[in-house]
């Protein structure tokens, strides 16, 4: 019992802290933060061309790592869906504990619900698998988020900031899907519907980014959610890049009988990845500085 008298006891856990030599354990987080800040300052001093080169090198390294470590590349879509669901859990925590939907775009969630419905309707005919189950869970969660924004917490929803017009996204995606859709032994309407869902997904985050630019600042939980979306979409983009590499670019040569779809789907994933990559850059930069802000 005398030994316990030498150390303070954490009464919330009932545990006795383990002694460390000096303050080494306390200094580790400080040293780590200093290293991160030093790296951020070093990157800040680089030219724009150098920053682009560094980002490109990091992307290539990540793609190579994914290709080597993951044998079944279809797992990228499953992992992406899981990460998206994790992002929604972050929103659920914000909405239920903080009782506010500030910083959230209802229109972005509505686009998300729309493309999930479209993909589920067409997907249940094309295939039913574990990924479809994940999409259904994501859809239910998204509809709940929309309900919380539009009804339960509508007093905290700043409608004036969420001013992105949805037809800017829906109409072009609808027109493009009529002309470019996958080649499969199914009804043409189903194939067009599937293409519409894929195109819509690639642009669904635009209203959220617009809202954050209007607000000039980013609510932390919303930022974490969008960052999770960025990681999710990067995994889908990685799948297409690896497919193109493994086929030695033949995906881009299949332009007949609806096979131009491969190039269109790849471009859609690339557009969404680059849109979110810009946000992820400012997200990481802002986290290092301790304040989340979007560029005007």
N, C-alpha and C positions, 0 to 999 in steps of 0.2 A: 504493500500500500504506500510505503514511503516513496517508491519510485514514481508513483502518479503525481506526487506533490511537486515534482520538478517540472511538469509540463502543464500548460493550460488545456483544459478539456473543452471540446466543442460540444455543448449541451444539446445542440440541434441534432447531432448524429450519435453522440455518446462515444466518439472515437478519440483516441489520444494521438495528436500529431506526431509524425516521425521526425526525429531531429535530423537536421542537415548541417553540414559544415558551413558555418558562416551564413551569409544571405545568398548563397548561390542559387537556390531554388527561386528566390524572389527576383534575382537579377536576370534569369533566363528570358522571361517575357519581355523585359525592357530591352535586352540585347537583340531579341528577335524583332521587336518593333523598330529599333534603330536600323537594323539591316534592311528591313522592308522599306523604310523611309529613305535610306541611302540609295537603294535600288531605284525607287521612284524618282528621286532627284536626278540620278544619273540618266534615267530614261527621258526625263523632262528636258534635259540639256541636249538631247540628240535632235538632229534635223528631222523634218517630216519624212524624207526619203528613208532615213535610217530607221525611223519608227515603223514604217511600212514594211521594210525588209525584216526587222525583228519580228513583227507580227506574222509575216508570211512564214518565216523560219519556224516559229512556234506552232503555227497551224500544221505545217508539214510534219513536224516532229510528233504532234498529237495524232495525226492521221496514220503515220507509220506505226506508232505504238499500238493504236487500236487494231490495225490490220494484223500485226504480229501476235498480239495477246488474245484477241477474240477470234475463235475459229469459225463459229456460225455468225455471220454478219447480220442475220435477221434479228439477233438479240439487240441490235442497236435500236430498233423500233420499240421493242419491249422496254428497254432501259429508258428510252425517251419518254414513253408513256408513264412510267413509274415516276420519273423526275417531274413531269408535268403535274402528276397527282400530288407529289410532295409539295410543289409550289402552291397548289390549291389548299393543302393543309395549313400552310403558312397564312393564307388569306382567311381560312376558317378561324384560326387562332385570333387573328386581328379583329375579325368581325364579331366574334363571340365574347372576347375579353375586353377589347378597347371600345366596343360599341360605336364604331365609326367606320365609314367607307370612304373617307377622304383620301384622295389620290388614286382612287380606282375608277377605271373607265367601264361604265355599264355597256357601252357600245362594243368595246373589245370583247367583253364576255359574251355578248349576244352573237357576235360573229363566230366566236369559238363554239358556242352551242349550235349554231347553224351548220358549220362545217362538220361537227361531230355527228349531228343528226343525218346529214347527207351521206357521210361516209359509212355510218352504221346501216342505213337503209340499203345502200348499194352493196355494202360489204357483207351483209348477212346472206346476200344472194351469191356473191363472188366467193366468199369463204367465211367460215366461222371458226375462230381460234381464240387462244388466250389473249391475243392483242385486241380482239373485238370486245372481250369482257372488260379489259382495262379501259377501252374507249367509252364503254357504257358507264362505268363507274365515274370516269372523268366528266361525262355529260351530266350525270345526276348532280355531281358536286358543282359544276358550272351553273346549272339551273338554280341551285340553292343560293349561290353567290349573287346571281341576278335578282332573285327574290329579296335577298337581304338589302341590296342596293336600292331597288326600286320601291320597296314597301316598308320593310322593317326599319331600315336606317336611312330613309329617304331625306330626313332633315339634315343629314351630314353629307349628302351627295351634292357636289357643286356642278350642276348641269351646264352652266355657262362655260366651264373649262372643257367639258366633254363635247366639243363642237365639231368633231369630224363627221362628215356626211357619209353614211354607209354606202350610198349608191356609187361613190367613187371607187369602191372595192367590188361590190356585188355585181354591178353591170359588166365591167370589163372581164371579170372571171367567168361570168355566164356566157358572154360572147365567145371568149377563147375556148371554153369547153365544148362548144358546139362544133368547132372546127378541128380541135386537137384533143383526142381522147384515146384511151388504151385500146389495143386490138385484143379481143377475147371472144370466145364463143358464147356471148350473152347478148341480150337485147341491147340495141344501140342506146336507148334511153338510160339504161343502167350504167353503161360505160361513160356517157356524157355526164351523168350525175356524179360518178366517182371522180372524174376529172375536175368538175366544178368544186368538189370538196377539197381536193388537193390544192387547187389554185387559191381558193378562199383561205385555206389554212396559212398559206405563205404570206398573206397580207393582213391577217386578223389582228396582229399586234399593233398596227399603225394607230388606231384610235387611242390606245394606251400611251404610246410614245408622244402623240400629239398633246394629250392632256398634261403629261409631265412637263413638256416644253412650255405650255401655257402657264402652268403653276410655277415654273422656274426652280422649284425644289421637288424632291422625291421623298415620299413617306417611306421609311425604312422597310416595312413589311411588303409594300408594293414593289420596292426595288428588288427585294429578295425573290419575289415571285417572278418578276420579269427576267431576272438573272437565271432562275431555274428554267424558264422557257428558252433562254439562249442556249443553255447546255443541252436541253432536250432537242432543239432543232439542229444543233451542231452534230449530234449523233446521227440524225437522219441524213444530214448532208454528207457525213463521213461514209455512210452506206453507199450513197450514189457515187461518190468519188472512187471508192474501192471497187465498185462494180465496173465503172468505166475503165479503171486501171487493169483489172483482171481480164476484161474483154478486149484489151488493147485498143480502146476507143471505138469498137464496133457498135456500141450502143448508139453512137451518133451517126452511124452509116445506115441504120435501119429506118429509112424514111418512108417506106412504102406500106400500104395496107394499115395505116394508123400507127405504125411504129415510130413516127415522129414524136409520139407521146413520150418516149424515154428522154429525149432532149428537153422537151417542155417541162417534164417533171423535175429533171435535174436543175434547170434554170430556176424553177419556182423555189426549190430548196435552197439554191445558192442565194437568191434574192433575200429570202427570209433570214438566212444565216448572216448575211452581210448587214442587214438592218439591225439585227440583234447584236452583232459583233460590235457595232458602234456604241450601243448602249452598254454592253459588258465592259468595254474599255473605260468609259466614264464611271461605271459602277465601281470597278476595281480601283481606279484612280481616286474616286471620292472616298471609298472606304479607308484607303491609306491615309487620306487627309483628315478623316473623321467627320466629314460632312457630305451628305448626298445632294448633289446638284446636277442639273442637266444643262448642257450648253444652250444658249438662246438661239 
